[in-house]
Amino acid sequence: MKLSTVLVAGTILREVFSFWTGHPFDFELWVRLGYYSFHGVSPYGILPSVPGLSFADVFSIAGTATIGYLPFWPFVTAAMYALYTLVGFGNPFVYYFLLKQPIILGDMALAYLLYRVVSVERPEKGLWAAAFWSFLPLSIIFSGVWGMFDSLAMSLVLAALLSTSASKRSVLSGLATFAKSIPLIYAIPLTLGKPRRRWGIFVAVLIPAALTVVVSYLMGWPLLSVIGVVGSTLGKGGGSMSWFWIIGYLQYLGVLSPQPLDVLGVLGYLWVPAVLVGTVLAARAFGLQTPTAVIRVMLVTTLVFLIFKTQINEQYSIYLLSLGVLDVCLIQPKRLKLVLATAATVMVYLVTNNILLLRFTAPVYPLVTVLDFALDLQYAYYRYTIELIAGVAFTLLNVIYLALIWRDLSRRGLSSTVTESVASS
């Protein structure tokens, strides 16, 4: 099988779902976001439903819908709406199709870049990496069905990893963060590796910050509102694919009374120092001089982030699973079972959290949101229980993964000691 065949087949699989599926929360928000951003309305405030385009109204009574992202995504959705005004023929499904295209493009770019990164050291494994991502059910659902764009941000991360230029690495790292803020956690390993430039990390942080300020000024969006909305996501807590949801689950059962102080909100910032410490320790332990060393450090960073973040959404697994593909191909093939188990656990959570995927048909069956709400009320206990089990299992798998990477370090240290002994004798 050729790479082109894999990429074309993966694209077709996603396009089949692109125009008639979408998440009634996130994708509906993109529908509103493109329309209002195109018309100059700040996306960091109330975005009412759009007559003739909206397919769901599942926000607050006031119709509140806002974003917690930097200005990159509003511009992308606005561009898709602008294109829709030219070729849409007034058909909302054309708009949905267009909104999915940058997302699908980003996902298939990620598949291609996995191929490129792997092929540098293991050419025989490159096609497997691309095929794994192209046909991974989770990846197809996130991009072609749900409409989440994390793969677009992660593709910029891998592009930075591939670059041999320090300045390009820093710029690509900064653009990845501008696309979606999560890749900021990779700024240290991407910019302080080889080639090493200490100023690189400042460039990687400055780019998304500067672009946000410039765009907000040019568009007339209140900068304080942008900072406030984006900043509110740092410590966000609640029901999620995380062991922290034990607290919320016990409150739901009545075992714990609602706390006057939002416990999850307080713990929500724990991931920041944890990621910083974990990344620094991993960089010192593994170094940053080779691509595989950088991948190891990025894996540690991702795992620490997923373990200590109080709210983990299903799409966050894109960062871990894509790095897991690199790990399996370049570092430790035996961890394939662990990567597959992680993907399966995320799938269980996703199917349960989204009511057997029924809600994704909302663009063609808007009343499905009413059924979704009714089923959620009737089977809430079972849903929350399965989600809790899957969330705890996901965290345990992350802990196991982290322990296995640490064991690699121990074995490498032992191997180095033995080698030095033999050399000295």
PEJO-V335516 format. One record per backbone hydrogen bond with DSSP energy under -1.0 kcal/mol. NH is the residue of the N-H (numbers start at 1). CO is the residue of the C=O. If there is no record, write none. Layout:
# PEJO-V335516
nh=[NH;NH]
co=[CO;CO]
This chain:
# PEJO-V335516
nh=[6;7;8;9;10;11;12;13;14;15;16;21;22;23;28;29;30;31;32;33;34;35;36;37;38;39;40;41;53;54;63;67;75;76;77;78;79;80;81;82;83;84;85;87;88;91;94;95;96;97;98;99;100;104;105;106;107;108;109;110;111;112;113;114;115;116;117;118;119;120;122;125;129;130;131;132;133;134;135;140;141;142;143;144;146;147;148;153;154;155;156;157;158;159;160;161;162;163;169;170;171;172;173;174;175;176;177;178;179;180;183;184;185;186;187;190;191;192;194;197;200;203;204;205;206;207;209;210;211;212;213;214;215;216;217;218;219;221;226;227;228;229;230;231;232;233;234;241;242;245;246;247;249;250;251;252;253;255;256;263;266;267;270;272;274;275;276;277;278;279;280;281;282;283;284;285;286;287;294;295;296;297;298;299;300;301;302;303;304;305;306;307;308;309;316;317;318;319;321;322;323;324;325;326;327;328;329;330;331;332;335;336;339;340;341;342;343;344;345;346;347;348;349;350;351;352;353;354;355;356;358;360;361;362;364;365;368;369;370;371;372;373;374;375;376;377;378;379;383;384;385;386;387;388;389;390;391;392;393;394;395;396;397;398;399;400;401;402;403;404;405;406;407;408;409;410;411;412;413;414;415;416;417;418;419;420;421;422;423;424;425]
co=[2;3;4;5;6;7;8;9;10;11;12;17;360;146;23;25;26;27;28;29;30;31;32;33;34;35;37;36;50;50;60;43;71;72;73;74;75;76;77;78;79;80;81;83;84;88;91;91;92;93;94;95;96;100;101;102;103;104;105;106;107;108;109;110;111;112;113;114;115;116;118;122;125;126;127;128;129;130;131;136;137;138;139;140;141;142;142;149;150;151;152;153;154;155;156;157;158;159;165;166;167;168;169;170;171;172;173;174;175;176;180;181;182;183;184;186;187;188;288;191;197;199;200;201;202;203;205;206;207;208;209;210;211;212;213;214;215;216;222;223;224;225;226;227;228;230;231;312;240;242;243;244;245;246;247;248;249;250;250;261;262;263;267;269;270;271;272;273;274;275;276;277;278;279;280;281;282;283;290;291;292;293;294;295;296;297;298;299;300;301;302;303;304;305;313;314;315;316;317;318;319;320;321;322;323;324;325;326;327;327;332;333;335;336;337;338;339;340;341;342;343;344;345;346;347;348;349;350;352;351;355;357;358;359;361;361;365;366;367;367;368;369;370;371;372;373;374;375;379;380;381;382;383;384;385;386;387;388;389;390;391;392;393;394;395;396;397;398;399;400;401;402;403;404;405;406;407;408;409;410;411;412;413;414;415;416;417;418;419;420;421]
